């Protein structure tokens, strides 16, 4: 994943910074608990394509 792209790309829902998981090839939003896939180096920032991340966080 390109470092410049990582610095400029944000979550389409909350505009929070995304973190890249190189093992899973996903961009992670820690606010919305979503993982956006990266296919052939292209981030797919469509909320219906994102996967929910399970957390231990309880409200």
C-alpha distance matrix in Angstrom:
0.0 3.8 6.4 8.8 7.5 7.2 10.7 12.1 11.3 14.0 15.8 18.0 20.9 21.2 18.9 17.7 14.4 11.9 10.5 7.6 9.5 8.1 11.6 12.1 8.8 9.9 9.7 13.0 15.7 18.3 20.9 21.3 20.2 18.0 14.9 13.2 11.9 8.8 10.8 10.0 6.6 8.7 9.2 12.9 14.4 17.9 19.9 21.8 18.7 17.7 19.1 21.3 20.6 23.8 24.8 27.9 28.3 31.8 33.3
3.8 0.0 3.8 5.5 5.3 6.3 8.9 10.3 10.5 13.9 16.4 18.5 21.6 21.6 18.8 17.8 14.5 12.8 11.9 10.0 12.7 11.5 15.2 15.8 12.5 13.1 12.1 15.2 17.3 19.9 22.2 22.8 22.3 20.2 17.5 15.6 14.8 11.8 13.5 12.4 8.7 10.2 10.8 14.6 15.7 19.3 21.6 23.8 21.1 20.1 21.9 24.0 23.3 26.6 27.3 30.4 30.5 33.9 35.1
6.4 3.8 0.0 3.8 5.4 5.0 6.3 8.8 10.0 13.1 16.0 18.6 21.4 20.7 17.7 16.3 12.7 11.7 10.8 9.9 12.9 12.5 16.3 17.2 14.3 14.4 12.6 14.9 16.6 18.7 20.9 22.2 21.9 20.4 18.1 16.8 16.7 14.2 16.6 15.9 12.2 13.3 13.1 16.8 17.0 20.8 22.6 25.2 22.8 21.3 22.9 24.4 23.4 26.5 26.7 29.5 29.3 32.7 33.8
8.8 5.5 3.8 0.0 3.8 5.4 5.2 6.5 8.7 12.1 15.5 17.5 20.6 19.9 16.5 15.8 12.6 12.4 12.6 12.4 15.8 15.7 19.5 19.9 16.7 16.3 14.1 16.4 17.5 19.8 21.5 22.7 23.0 21.4 19.5 17.7 18.0 15.5 17.7 17.1 13.3 13.5 13.3 16.8 16.7 20.4 22.4 25.3 23.2 22.0 24.1 25.7 25.1 28.4 28.6 31.4 30.9 34.1 34.8
7.5 5.3 5.4 3.8 0.0 3.8 5.4 5.2 5.8 9.5 12.5 14.3 17.6 17.5 14.3 13.9 11.0 10.3 11.0 10.6 14.1 14.3 18.0 17.7 14.4 13.6 11.3 14.0 15.1 17.9 19.4 20.1 20.4 18.4 16.5 14.3 14.7 12.3 14.6 14.5 10.8 10.3 9.7 13.1 12.9 16.6 18.8 21.6 19.5 18.5 20.8 22.6 22.4 25.9 26.5 29.6 29.0 32.2 32.9
7.2 6.3 5.0 5.4 3.8 0.0 3.8 5.5 5.5 8.2 11.0 13.7 16.4 15.8 12.9 11.6 8.2 7.2 7.4 7.6 11.3 12.2 15.8 15.7 12.8 11.6 9.0 11.0 12.2 14.6 16.4 17.5 17.6 16.0 14.2 12.9 13.7 12.0 15.0 15.5 11.8 11.6 10.1 13.3 12.8 16.5 18.0 20.9 18.9 17.2 19.0 20.3 19.7 23.0 23.2 26.2 25.7 28.9 29.7
10.7 8.9 6.3 5.2 5.4 3.8 0.0 3.8 6.0 8.3 11.8 14.4 16.9 15.6 12.2 11.0 7.7 8.5 9.4 10.6 14.4 15.5 19.2 19.2 16.5 15.1 12.0 13.3 13.5 15.5 16.8 18.4 19.1 18.0 16.9 15.8 17.1 15.6 18.6 19.1 15.4 14.9 13.3 16.3 15.1 18.7 20.0 23.2 21.7 19.8 21.7 22.6 21.9 25.0 24.8 27.5 26.5 29.7 30.1
12.1 10.3 8.8 6.5 5.2 5.5 3.8 0.0 3.8 6.6 10.3 12.1 14.9 14.0 10.4 10.4 8.1 9.2 11.3 12.5 16.3 17.6 21.1 20.5 17.6 15.8 12.6 14.1 13.8 16.3 17.0 18.1 19.3 17.9 17.0 15.3 16.9 15.5 18.3 18.9 15.3 14.0 12.3 14.8 13.2 16.7 18.2 21.6 20.4 18.9 21.4 22.5 22.4 25.7 25.8 28.8 27.5 30.4 30.5
11.3 10.5 10.0 8.7 5.8 5.5 6.0 3.8 0.0 3.8 7.1 8.9 12.0 11.7 8.5 8.8 6.9 6.9 9.6 10.7 14.3 15.9 19.1 18.0 15.1 12.9 9.6 11.3 11.1 14.1 14.7 15.2 16.4 14.5 13.6 11.7 13.5 12.6 15.5 16.7 13.5 11.6 9.2 11.3 9.5 13.0 14.5 17.8 16.6 15.2 17.8 19.0 19.3 22.7 23.3 26.4 25.3 28.1 28.3
14.0 13.9 13.1 12.1 9.5 8.2 8.3 6.6 3.8 0.0 3.8 6.2 8.6 8.0 5.0 5.4 4.8 5.6 9.2 11.3 14.6 17.0 19.8 18.3 16.0 13.0 9.4 9.8 8.5 11.4 11.4 11.9 13.5 12.1 12.1 10.9 13.6 13.7 17.0 18.9 16.0 13.9 10.7 11.8 9.0 11.9 12.5 16.1 15.5 13.6 16.0 16.7 17.1 20.4 20.7 23.8 22.4 24.9 24.9
15.8 16.4 16.0 15.5 12.5 11.0 11.8 10.3 7.1 3.8 0.0 3.8 5.4 5.7 4.6 5.3 6.4 6.2 9.9 11.9 14.6 17.3 19.6 17.4 15.6 12.2 8.8 8.5 6.4 9.7 9.1 8.7 10.6 9.0 9.7 8.9 12.2 13.4 16.6 19.1 16.8 14.5 10.8 10.7 7.4 9.5 9.2 12.9 12.8 10.6 13.0 13.5 14.3 17.6 18.2 21.4 20.0 22.3 22.2
18.0 18.5 18.6 17.5 14.3 13.7 14.4 12.1 8.9 6.2 3.8 0.0 3.8 6.0 5.7 8.2 9.9 9.9 13.5 15.1 17.6 20.2 22.3 19.8 17.8 14.4 11.5 11.7 9.7 12.9 11.7 10.4 12.7 10.7 11.7 10.2 13.3 14.5 17.2 19.8 17.9 14.9 11.5 10.4 6.6 7.6 7.6 11.4 12.0 10.8 13.8 14.6 16.2 19.5 20.6 23.8 22.3 24.2 23.8
20.9 21.6 21.4 20.6 17.6 16.4 16.9 14.9 12.0 8.6 5.4 3.8 0.0 3.8 6.0 8.2 11.0 11.3 14.7 16.8 19.0 21.9 23.6 21.0 19.6 16.0 13.2 12.2 9.4 11.8 9.7 7.9 11.0 9.9 12.0 11.5 15.1 17.0 19.8 22.8 21.0 18.2 14.5 13.1 9.4 9.3 7.7 11.3 12.7 11.0 13.4 13.3 15.0 17.9 18.7 21.8 19.8 21.3 20.6
21.2 21.6 20.7 19.9 17.5 15.8 15.6 14.0 11.7 8.0 5.7 6.0 3.8 0.0 3.8 5.4 8.9 10.3 13.8 16.6 19.0 22.2 24.1 21.9 20.6 17.0 13.7 12.2 8.8 10.3 7.7 7.5 10.9 10.9 13.2 13.4 17.0 18.8 21.9 24.7 22.4 20.0 16.3 15.7 12.0 12.7 11.1 14.8 15.9 13.6 15.5 14.7 15.6 18.2 18.3 20.9 18.6 20.2 19.2
18.9 18.8 17.7 16.5 14.3 12.9 12.2 10.4 8.5 5.0 4.6 5.7 6.0 3.8 0.0 3.8 6.6 8.7 12.5 15.2 18.2 21.0 23.5 21.6 19.9 16.5 12.9 12.1 9.3 11.3 9.6 10.2 13.0 12.5 13.9 13.5 16.8 17.8 21.0 23.2 20.6 18.2 14.9 14.9 11.4 13.1 12.6 16.4 16.9 14.8 17.1 16.9 17.5 20.4 20.4 23.1 21.0 23.0 22.3
17.7 17.8 16.3 15.8 13.9 11.6 11.0 10.4 8.8 5.4 5.3 8.2 8.2 5.4 3.8 0.0 3.8 6.4 9.7 13.0 15.8 18.9 21.3 19.8 18.4 15.1 11.4 9.9 7.0 8.2 7.2 8.9 11.2 11.4 12.7 13.0 16.4 17.4 20.9 23.2 20.4 18.6 15.1 15.7 12.7 14.7 13.9 17.6 17.6 14.9 16.4 15.9 15.7 18.4 17.9 20.5 18.5 20.8 20.4
14.4 14.5 12.7 12.6 11.0 8.2 7.7 8.1 6.9 4.8 6.4 9.9 11.0 8.9 6.6 3.8 0.0 3.8 6.7 10.0 13.2 16.0 18.7 17.8 16.1 13.2 9.5 8.6 7.0 8.6 9.2 11.1 12.3 12.0 12.3 12.4 15.2 15.5 19.2 21.0 17.9 16.7 13.6 15.0 12.6 15.5 15.3 18.8 18.1 15.3 16.8 16.7 16.0 18.9 18.4 21.1 19.6 22.4 22.6
11.9 12.8 11.7 12.4 10.3 7.2 8.5 9.2 6.9 5.6 6.2 9.9 11.3 10.3 8.7 6.4 3.8 0.0 3.8 6.6 9.7 12.6 15.1 14.0 12.4 9.4 5.7 5.3 5.1 7.6 9.4 10.5 10.6 9.7 9.1 9.2 11.7 12.1 15.9 17.9 15.0 14.0 10.8 12.4 10.6 13.6 13.6 16.8 15.4 12.6 13.9 14.3 13.5 16.6 16.7 19.7 18.9 22.0 22.6
10.5 11.9 10.8 12.6 11.0 7.4 9.4 11.3 9.6 9.2 9.9 13.5 14.7 13.8 12.5 9.7 6.7 3.8 0.0 3.8 6.6 9.5 12.1 11.7 10.5 8.2 5.4 5.0 6.8 8.2 11.1 12.5 11.5 10.8 9.3 10.1 11.8 11.9 15.6 17.3 14.5 14.5 11.8 13.8 13.0 16.0 16.0 18.8 16.8 13.9 14.4 14.8 13.2 16.1 16.0 18.9 18.6 22.1 23.3
7.6 10.0 9.9 12.4 10.6 7.6 10.6 12.5 10.7 11.3 11.9 15.1 16.8 16.6 15.2 13.0 10.0 6.6 3.8 0.0 3.8 6.0 9.0 8.8 7.1 5.9 4.5 6.2 9.3 11.1 14.3 14.9 13.4 11.9 9.3 9.4 9.8 9.2 12.8 14.2 11.5 12.2 10.1 12.6 12.8 16.0 16.5 18.7 16.1 13.7 14.1 15.3 13.9 16.9 17.4 20.4 20.8 24.3 25.9
9.5 12.7 12.9 15.8 14.1 11.3 14.4 16.3 14.3 14.6 14.6 17.6 19.0 19.0 18.2 15.8 13.2 9.7 6.6 3.8 0.0 3.8 5.6 5.6 5.5 5.3 6.2 7.1 10.7 12.0 15.5 15.8 13.4 12.1 9.1 10.0 9.8 9.7 12.9 14.4 12.5 13.8 12.0 14.0 14.7 17.4 17.6 19.2 16.3 13.8 13.3 14.5 12.6 15.2 15.9 18.9 19.9 23.5 25.6
8.1 11.5 12.5 15.7 14.3 12.2 15.5 17.6 15.9 17.0 17.3 20.2 21.9 22.2 21.0 18.9 16.0 12.6 9.5 6.0 3.8 0.0 3.8 5.6 4.8 7.0 8.8 10.6 14.3 15.8 19.2 19.4 17.1 15.4 12.0 12.2 10.8 9.6 11.9 12.6 10.9 13.1 12.4 14.9 16.4 19.2 20.0 21.3 18.0 16.1 15.8 17.5 15.8 18.4 19.3 22.2 23.5 27.1 29.3
11.6 15.2 16.3 19.5 18.0 15.8 19.2 21.1 19.1 19.8 19.6 22.3 23.6 24.1 23.5 21.3 18.7 15.1 12.1 9.0 5.6 3.8 0.0 3.8 5.6 8.1 10.8 12.0 15.8 16.9 20.4 20.3 17.4 15.9 12.5 13.2 11.5 11.2 13.0 14.0 13.3 15.4 14.7 16.5 18.2 20.5 20.9 21.6 18.3 16.4 15.4 16.9 15.0 17.1 18.3 21.0 22.9 26.4 29.0
12.1 15.8 17.2 19.9 17.7 15.7 19.2 20.5 18.0 18.3 17.4 19.8 21.0 21.9 21.6 19.8 17.8 14.0 11.7 8.8 5.6 5.6 3.8 0.0 3.8 5.5 8.9 10.1 13.8 15.4 18.6 17.9 15.0 13.0 9.5 10.1 8.3 8.9 10.8 12.7 12.4 13.8 12.6 13.7 15.4 17.3 17.5 18.0 14.6 12.8 11.8 13.7 12.4 14.8 16.6 19.7 21.5 24.8 27.2
8.8 12.5 14.3 16.7 14.4 12.8 16.5 17.6 15.1 16.0 15.6 17.8 19.6 20.6 19.9 18.4 16.1 12.4 10.5 7.1 5.5 4.8 5.6 3.8 0.0 3.8 7.1 9.6 13.3 15.6 18.6 17.9 15.6 13.1 9.4 8.7 6.4 5.5 7.8 9.5 8.7 10.1 9.2 10.9 13.0 15.3 16.3 17.1 13.6 12.3 12.4 14.8 14.1 17.1 18.9 22.2 23.4 26.7 28.8
9.9 13.1 14.4 16.3 13.6 11.6 15.1 15.8 12.9 13.0 12.2 14.4 16.0 17.0 16.5 15.1 13.2 9.4 8.2 5.9 5.3 7.0 8.1 5.5 3.8 0.0 3.8 6.2 9.7 12.3 15.0 14.2 12.2 9.5 5.8 5.3 4.5 5.4 8.8 11.4 10.1 10.2 7.9 9.1 10.2 12.5 13.1 14.3 11.2 9.2 9.5 11.7 11.2 14.6 16.3 19.9 20.6 23.9 25.6
9.7 12.1 12.6 14.1 11.3 9.0 12.0 12.6 9.6 9.4 8.8 11.5 13.2 13.7 12.9 11.4 9.5 5.7 5.4 4.5 6.2 8.8 10.8 8.9 7.1 3.8 0.0 3.8 6.8 9.8 12.3 11.9 10.7 8.3 5.5 5.0 6.4 7.1 10.9 13.3 11.2 10.6 7.5 8.9 8.8 11.6 12.0 14.2 11.8 9.3 10.3 11.9 11.4 14.9 16.1 19.5 19.6 22.8 24.2
13.0 15.2 14.9 16.4 14.0 11.0 13.3 14.1 11.3 9.8 8.5 11.7 12.2 12.2 12.1 9.9 8.6 5.3 5.0 6.2 7.1 10.6 12.0 10.1 9.6 6.2 3.8 0.0 3.8 6.2 9.0 8.9 7.3 5.9 4.5 6.4 8.9 10.6 14.3 17.0 14.9 14.3 11.0 11.7 10.6 12.8 12.1 14.5 12.7 9.4 9.5 9.8 8.7 12.0 12.7 16.0 15.9 19.1 20.5
15.7 17.3 16.6 17.5 15.1 12.2 13.5 13.8 11.1 8.5 6.4 9.7 9.4 8.8 9.3 7.0 7.0 5.1 6.8 9.3 10.7 14.3 15.8 13.8 13.3 9.7 6.8 3.8 0.0 3.8 5.5 5.8 5.5 5.3 6.3 8.1 11.5 13.4 17.1 19.9 17.7 16.5 12.8 13.1 10.9 12.7 11.3 14.2 13.4 10.0 10.4 9.8 9.1 12.1 12.3 15.5 14.5 17.4 18.1
18.3 19.9 18.7 19.8 17.9 14.6 15.5 16.3 14.1 11.4 9.7 12.9 11.8 10.3 11.3 8.2 8.6 7.6 8.2 11.1 12.0 15.8 16.9 15.4 15.6 12.3 9.8 6.2 3.8 0.0 3.8 5.8 5.0 7.1 8.8 11.5 14.7 16.7 20.4 23.1 20.9 20.0 16.5 16.8 14.7 16.2 14.3 17.0 16.5 12.8 12.3 10.6 8.9 10.9 9.9 12.6 11.3 14.4 15.2
20.9 22.2 20.9 21.5 19.4 16.4 16.8 17.0 14.7 11.4 9.1 11.7 9.7 7.7 9.6 7.2 9.2 9.4 11.1 14.3 15.5 19.2 20.4 18.6 18.6 15.0 12.3 9.0 5.5 3.8 0.0 3.8 5.6 8.0 10.8 13.0 16.6 18.8 22.4 25.3 23.2 21.7 18.0 17.8 15.0 16.0 13.7 16.7 17.0 13.5 13.4 11.3 10.5 12.3 11.3 13.7 11.4 13.7 13.6
21.3 22.8 22.2 22.7 20.1 17.5 18.4 18.1 15.2 11.9 8.7 10.4 7.9 7.5 10.2 8.9 11.1 10.5 12.5 14.9 15.8 19.4 20.3 17.9 17.9 14.2 11.9 8.9 5.8 5.8 3.8 0.0 3.8 5.5 9.0 11.1 14.8 17.6 20.9 24.1 22.4 20.7 16.8 15.9 13.1 13.4 10.6 13.2 13.9 10.5 10.5 8.4 8.7 10.8 11.0 13.8 12.0 13.9 13.8
20.2 22.3 21.9 23.0 20.4 17.6 19.1 19.3 16.4 13.5 10.6 12.7 11.0 10.9 13.0 11.2 12.3 10.6 11.5 13.4 13.4 17.1 17.4 15.0 15.6 12.2 10.7 7.3 5.5 5.0 5.6 3.8 0.0 3.8 6.9 10.1 13.4 16.3 19.6 22.8 21.4 20.2 16.5 15.7 13.8 14.2 11.5 13.5 13.4 9.6 8.4 5.9 5.1 7.4 7.9 11.2 10.3 12.8 13.8
18.0 20.2 20.4 21.4 18.4 16.0 18.0 17.9 14.5 12.1 9.0 10.7 9.9 10.9 12.5 11.4 12.0 9.7 10.8 11.9 12.1 15.4 15.9 13.0 13.1 9.5 8.3 5.9 5.3 7.1 8.0 5.5 3.8 0.0 3.8 6.5 9.8 13.0 16.1 19.5 18.3 16.8 13.2 12.1 10.4 10.8 8.4 10.4 9.8 6.0 5.5 4.7 5.5 9.0 10.6 14.3 13.9 16.3 17.3
14.9 17.5 18.1 19.5 16.5 14.2 16.9 17.0 13.6 12.1 9.7 11.7 12.0 13.2 13.9 12.7 12.3 9.1 9.3 9.3 9.1 12.0 12.5 9.5 9.4 5.8 5.5 4.5 6.3 8.8 10.8 9.0 6.9 3.8 0.0 3.8 6.5 9.5 12.7 16.0 14.9 13.9 10.5 9.9 9.3 10.4 9.3 10.8 8.8 5.3 5.1 6.4 6.6 10.4 12.3 16.1 16.3 19.2 20.6
13.2 15.6 16.8 17.7 14.3 12.9 15.8 15.3 11.7 10.9 8.9 10.2 11.5 13.4 13.5 13.0 12.4 9.2 10.1 9.4 10.0 12.2 13.2 10.1 8.7 5.3 5.0 6.4 8.1 11.5 13.0 11.1 10.1 6.5 3.8 0.0 3.8 6.7 9.7 13.1 12.1 10.4 7.0 6.1 6.0 7.6 7.8 9.4 6.8 4.6 6.6 9.2 10.2 14.0 16.1 19.9 20.0 22.7 23.8
11.9 14.8 16.7 18.0 14.7 13.7 17.1 16.9 13.5 13.6 12.2 13.3 15.1 17.0 16.8 16.4 15.2 11.7 11.8 9.8 9.8 10.8 11.5 8.3 6.4 4.5 6.4 8.9 11.5 14.7 16.6 14.8 13.4 9.8 6.5 3.8 0.0 3.8 6.3 9.8 9.5 8.4 6.2 5.6 7.7 9.2 10.4 11.0 7.4 6.7 8.2 11.5 12.4 15.9 18.4 22.1 22.7 25.5 27.0
8.8 11.8 14.2 15.5 12.3 12.0 15.6 15.5 12.6 13.7 13.4 14.5 17.0 18.8 17.8 17.4 15.5 12.1 11.9 9.2 9.7 9.6 11.2 8.9 5.5 5.4 7.1 10.6 13.4 16.7 18.8 17.6 16.3 13.0 9.5 6.7 3.8 0.0 3.8 6.6 5.7 5.3 4.3 5.8 8.7 11.1 13.1 14.0 10.5 10.3 12.0 15.1 15.7 19.2 21.3 25.0 25.6 28.6 30.1
10.8 13.5 16.6 17.7 14.6 15.0 18.6 18.3 15.5 17.0 16.6 17.2 19.8 21.9 21.0 20.9 19.2 15.9 15.6 12.8 12.9 11.9 13.0 10.8 7.8 8.8 10.9 14.3 17.1 20.4 22.4 20.9 19.6 16.1 12.7 9.7 6.3 3.8 0.0 3.8 5.3 5.2 6.4 7.1 10.8 12.5 15.0 15.1 11.5 12.4 14.1 17.6 18.5 21.9 24.3 28.0 28.8 31.7 33.3
10.0 12.4 15.9 17.1 14.5 15.5 19.1 18.9 16.7 18.9 19.1 19.8 22.8 24.7 23.2 23.2 21.0 17.9 17.3 14.2 14.4 12.6 14.0 12.7 9.5 11.4 13.3 17.0 19.9 23.1 25.3 24.1 22.8 19.5 16.0 13.1 9.8 6.6 3.8 0.0 3.8 5.5 8.5 10.1 13.7 15.7 18.5 18.7 15.2 16.1 17.8 21.2 21.8 25.2 27.5 31.0 31.9 35.0 36.6
6.6 8.7 12.2 13.3 10.8 11.8 15.4 15.3 13.5 16.0 16.8 17.9 21.0 22.4 20.6 20.4 17.9 15.0 14.5 11.5 12.5 10.9 13.3 12.4 8.7 10.1 11.2 14.9 17.7 20.9 23.2 22.4 21.4 18.3 14.9 12.1 9.5 5.7 5.3 3.8 0.0 3.8 6.6 9.5 12.4 15.2 17.9 18.9 15.6 15.8 17.7 20.8 21.1 24.6 26.4 29.9 30.5 33.7 35.2
8.7 10.2 13.3 13.5 10.3 11.6 14.9 14.0 11.6 13.9 14.5 14.9 18.2 20.0 18.2 18.6 16.7 14.0 14.5 12.2 13.8 13.1 15.4 13.8 10.1 10.2 10.6 14.3 16.5 20.0 21.7 20.7 20.2 16.8 13.9 10.4 8.4 5.3 5.2 5.5 3.8 0.0 3.8 6.4 9.2 11.9 15.0 16.1 13.1 13.8 16.3 19.5 20.3 24.0 26.0 29.6 29.9 32.8 33.9
9.2 10.8 13.1 13.3 9.7 10.1 13.3 12.3 9.2 10.7 10.8 11.5 14.5 16.3 14.9 15.1 13.6 10.8 11.8 10.1 12.0 12.4 14.7 12.6 9.2 7.9 7.5 11.0 12.8 16.5 18.0 16.8 16.5 13.2 10.5 7.0 6.2 4.3 6.4 8.5 6.6 3.8 0.0 3.8 5.9 9.0 11.7 13.4 10.6 10.6 13.3 16.2 17.1 20.9 22.7 26.4 26.4 29.3 30.2
12.9 14.6 16.8 16.8 13.1 13.3 16.3 14.8 11.3 11.8 10.7 10.4 13.1 15.7 14.9 15.7 15.0 12.4 13.8 12.6 14.0 14.9 16.5 13.7 10.9 9.1 8.9 11.7 13.1 16.8 17.8 15.9 15.7 12.1 9.9 6.1 5.6 5.8 7.1 10.1 9.5 6.4 3.8 0.0 3.8 5.7 8.7 9.8 7.2 8.1 11.3 14.5 16.2 19.9 22.2 25.9 25.9 28.4 29.2
14.4 15.7 17.0 16.7 12.9 12.8 15.1 13.2 9.5 9.0 7.4 6.6 9.4 12.0 11.4 12.7 12.6 10.6 13.0 12.8 14.7 16.4 18.2 15.4 13.0 10.2 8.8 10.6 10.9 14.7 15.0 13.1 13.8 10.4 9.3 6.0 7.7 8.7 10.8 13.7 12.4 9.2 5.9 3.8 0.0 3.8 6.4 8.8 7.5 7.5 11.0 13.4 15.3 19.0 20.9 24.6 24.0 26.4 26.8
17.9 19.3 20.8 20.4 16.6 16.5 18.7 16.7 13.0 11.9 9.5 7.6 9.3 12.7 13.1 14.7 15.5 13.6 16.0 16.0 17.4 19.2 20.5 17.3 15.3 12.5 11.6 12.8 12.7 16.2 16.0 13.4 14.2 10.8 10.4 7.6 9.2 11.1 12.5 15.7 15.2 11.9 9.0 5.7 3.8 0.0 3.8 5.5 5.4 6.6 10.3 12.8 15.4 18.9 21.2 24.9 24.3 26.2 26.4
19.9 21.6 22.6 22.4 18.8 18.0 20.0 18.2 14.5 12.5 9.2 7.6 7.7 11.1 12.6 13.9 15.3 13.6 16.0 16.5 17.6 20.0 20.9 17.5 16.3 13.1 12.0 12.1 11.3 14.3 13.7 10.6 11.5 8.4 9.3 7.8 10.4 13.1 15.0 18.5 17.9 15.0 11.7 8.7 6.4 3.8 0.0 3.8 5.4 5.2 8.4 10.0 13.0 16.2 18.5 22.0 21.2 22.9 23.0
21.8 23.8 25.2 25.3 21.6 20.9 23.2 21.6 17.8 16.1 12.9 11.4 11.3 14.8 16.4 17.6 18.8 16.8 18.8 18.7 19.2 21.3 21.6 18.0 17.1 14.3 14.2 14.5 14.2 17.0 16.7 13.2 13.5 10.4 10.8 9.4 11.0 14.0 15.1 18.7 18.9 16.1 13.4 9.8 8.8 5.5 3.8 0.0 3.8 5.6 8.1 10.2 13.7 16.6 19.5 23.0 22.6 24.0 24.4
18.7 21.1 22.8 23.2 19.5 18.9 21.7 20.4 16.6 15.5 12.8 12.0 12.7 15.9 16.9 17.6 18.1 15.4 16.8 16.1 16.3 18.0 18.3 14.6 13.6 11.2 11.8 12.7 13.4 16.5 17.0 13.9 13.4 9.8 8.8 6.8 7.4 10.5 11.5 15.2 15.6 13.1 10.6 7.2 7.5 5.4 5.4 3.8 0.0 3.8 6.6 9.9 12.8 16.0 19.0 22.7 22.9 24.7 25.6
17.7 20.1 21.3 22.0 18.5 17.2 19.8 18.9 15.2 13.6 10.6 10.8 11.0 13.6 14.8 14.9 15.3 12.6 13.9 13.7 13.8 16.1 16.4 12.8 12.3 9.2 9.3 9.4 10.0 12.8 13.5 10.5 9.6 6.0 5.3 4.6 6.7 10.3 12.4 16.1 15.8 13.8 10.6 8.1 7.5 6.6 5.2 5.6 3.8 0.0 3.8 6.7 9.3 12.7 15.5 19.2 19.3 21.3 22.3
19.1 21.9 22.9 24.1 20.8 19.0 21.7 21.4 17.8 16.0 13.0 13.8 13.4 15.5 17.1 16.4 16.8 13.9 14.4 14.1 13.3 15.8 15.4 11.8 12.4 9.5 10.3 9.5 10.4 12.3 13.4 10.5 8.4 5.5 5.1 6.6 8.2 12.0 14.1 17.8 17.7 16.3 13.3 11.3 11.0 10.3 8.4 8.1 6.6 3.8 0.0 3.8 6.4 9.5 12.6 16.3 16.9 19.0 20.4
21.3 24.0 24.4 25.7 22.6 20.3 22.6 22.5 19.0 16.7 13.5 14.6 13.3 14.7 16.9 15.9 16.7 14.3 14.8 15.3 14.5 17.5 16.9 13.7 14.8 11.7 11.9 9.8 9.8 10.6 11.3 8.4 5.9 4.7 6.4 9.2 11.5 15.1 17.6 21.2 20.8 19.5 16.2 14.5 13.4 12.8 10.0 10.2 9.9 6.7 3.8 0.0 3.8 6.4 9.4 13.0 13.3 15.2 16.7
20.6 23.3 23.4 25.1 22.4 19.7 21.9 22.4 19.3 17.1 14.3 16.2 15.0 15.6 17.5 15.7 16.0 13.5 13.2 13.9 12.6 15.8 15.0 12.4 14.1 11.2 11.4 8.7 9.1 8.9 10.5 8.7 5.1 5.5 6.6 10.2 12.4 15.7 18.5 21.8 21.1 20.3 17.1 16.2 15.3 15.4 13.0 13.7 12.8 9.3 6.4 3.8 0.0 3.8 6.4 10.1 10.9 13.5 15.6
23.8 26.6 26.5 28.4 25.9 23.0 25.0 25.7 22.7 20.4 17.6 19.5 17.9 18.2 20.4 18.4 18.9 16.6 16.1 16.9 15.2 18.4 17.1 14.8 17.1 14.6 14.9 12.0 12.1 10.9 12.3 10.8 7.4 9.0 10.4 14.0 15.9 19.2 21.9 25.2 24.6 24.0 20.9 19.9 19.0 18.9 16.2 16.6 16.0 12.7 9.5 6.4 3.8 0.0 3.8 7.1 8.7 11.0 13.6
24.8 27.3 26.7 28.6 26.5 23.2 24.8 25.8 23.3 20.7 18.2 20.6 18.7 18.3 20.4 17.9 18.4 16.7 16.0 17.4 15.9 19.3 18.3 16.6 18.9 16.3 16.1 12.7 12.3 9.9 11.3 11.0 7.9 10.6 12.3 16.1 18.4 21.3 24.3 27.5 26.4 26.0 22.7 22.2 20.9 21.2 18.5 19.5 19.0 15.5 12.6 9.4 6.4 3.8 0.0 3.8 5.3 8.3 11.3
27.9 30.4 29.5 31.4 29.6 26.2 27.5 28.8 26.4 23.8 21.4 23.8 21.8 20.9 23.1 20.5 21.1 19.7 18.9 20.4 18.9 22.2 21.0 19.7 22.2 19.9 19.5 16.0 15.5 12.6 13.7 13.8 11.2 14.3 16.1 19.9 22.1 25.0 28.0 31.0 29.9 29.6 26.4 25.9 24.6 24.9 22.0 23.0 22.7 19.2 16.3 13.0 10.1 7.1 3.8 0.0 3.8 6.3 9.9
28.3 30.5 29.3 30.9 29.0 25.7 26.5 27.5 25.3 22.4 20.0 22.3 19.8 18.6 21.0 18.5 19.6 18.9 18.6 20.8 19.9 23.5 22.9 21.5 23.4 20.6 19.6 15.9 14.5 11.3 11.4 12.0 10.3 13.9 16.3 20.0 22.7 25.6 28.8 31.9 30.5 29.9 26.4 25.9 24.0 24.3 21.2 22.6 22.9 19.3 16.9 13.3 10.9 8.7 5.3 3.8 0.0 3.8 6.7
31.8 33.9 32.7 34.1 32.2 28.9 29.7 30.4 28.1 24.9 22.3 24.2 21.3 20.2 23.0 20.8 22.4 22.0 22.1 24.3 23.5 27.1 26.4 24.8 26.7 23.9 22.8 19.1 17.4 14.4 13.7 13.9 12.8 16.3 19.2 22.7 25.5 28.6 31.7 35.0 33.7 32.8 29.3 28.4 26.4 26.2 22.9 24.0 24.7 21.3 19.0 15.2 13.5 11.0 8.3 6.3 3.8 0.0 3.8
33.3 35.1 33.8 34.8 32.9 29.7 30.1 30.5 28.3 24.9 22.2 23.8 20.6 19.2 22.3 20.4 22.6 22.6 23.3 25.9 25.6 29.3 29.0 27.2 28.8 25.6 24.2 20.5 18.1 15.2 13.6 13.8 13.8 17.3 20.6 23.8 27.0 30.1 33.3 36.6 35.2 33.9 30.2 29.2 26.8 26.4 23.0 24.4 25.6 22.3 20.4 16.7 15.6 13.6 11.3 9.9 6.7 3.8 0.0
